[in-house]
Amino acid sequence: MLRCKFCVSSIATEEDRRTLVLQATNQKDGDNQDWSQWTPSGELKIVVTNKAAFEKIDAMKRGDYYWLDLSPIEKQS
């Protein structure tokens, strides 16, 4: 597993979707050393159309930090 710390940079709210943008964060606490030795760079943009997930996304605020965990899965046939 690879663990990366990201920060919410924007959340766009529409009736039928939420668009969430996260940016890699460069904090001096060393939390991102697993994948970036000096200056992390990255962006994740997610468009969510499942209204059941809107409540969780609506609770997020710009500037909040989240872990992005990348774990391999077995190939499914």
C-alpha positions in Angstrom: 0.0 0.0 0.0 1.1 3.5 -0.8 -0.3 6.3 1.4 -0.5 9.9 0.2 -1.8 13.0 2.0 -4.1 15.2 -0.1 -5.9 18.5 0.7 -9.4 19.5 -0.6 -8.8 22.4 -3.0 -12.4 22.7 -4.3 -15.8 21.2 -4.2 -18.4 22.0 -6.8 -22.0 21.3 -5.9 -24.7 20.7 -8.5 -28.1 19.1 -8.1 -27.1 15.8 -9.7 -23.3 15.6 -8.9 -20.4 16.7 -6.8 -17.0 17.4 -8.2 -14.2 17.1 -5.7 -10.7 18.2 -6.4 -7.8 17.2 -4.1 -4.2 18.4 -4.3 -1.1 16.7 -3.0 0.1 18.5 0.1 3.6 19.5 1.2 3.6 19.6 4.9 6.7 19.7 7.0 5.6 16.8 9.2 6.9 14.2 6.8 3.5 12.4 6.3 4.1 12.2 2.5 7.6 10.6 2.7 6.2 7.3 1.6 5.8 8.5 -2.0 7.5 11.9 -2.3 10.9 12.8 -0.8 10.7 16.6 -1.3 7.8 18.3 -3.0 4.7 16.2 -3.6 2.8 16.9 -6.8 -0.5 15.5 -7.8 -4.2 16.2 -8.3 -7.2 14.0 -8.0 -10.6 15.0 -9.5 -13.6 12.9 -8.7 -17.1 13.4 -10.1 -19.7 11.7 -7.9 -23.2 11.1 -9.1 -24.4 8.7 -6.4 -26.7 10.8 -4.3 -26.2 8.5 -1.3 -22.6 9.8 -1.1 -23.5 13.5 -1.3 -23.8 13.8 2.5 -20.2 12.7 3.1 -18.9 15.0 0.4 -21.0 17.9 1.6 -19.4 17.5 5.0 -15.9 18.1 3.5 -14.5 21.6 3.5 -11.8 23.3 1.4 -8.5 22.9 3.3 -9.4 19.6 4.9 -6.8 16.8 4.7 -7.4 13.2 3.7 -5.3 10.1 3.1 -5.3 8.6 -0.4 -4.5 5.0 0.0 -3.4 3.0 -3.0 -3.7 -0.7 -2.4 -3.3 -3.4 -5.1 -6.3 -5.7 -5.8 -6.2 -9.1 -7.3 -7.1 -9.2 -11.0 -10.7 -10.3 -11.3 -11.9 -12.3 -14.3 
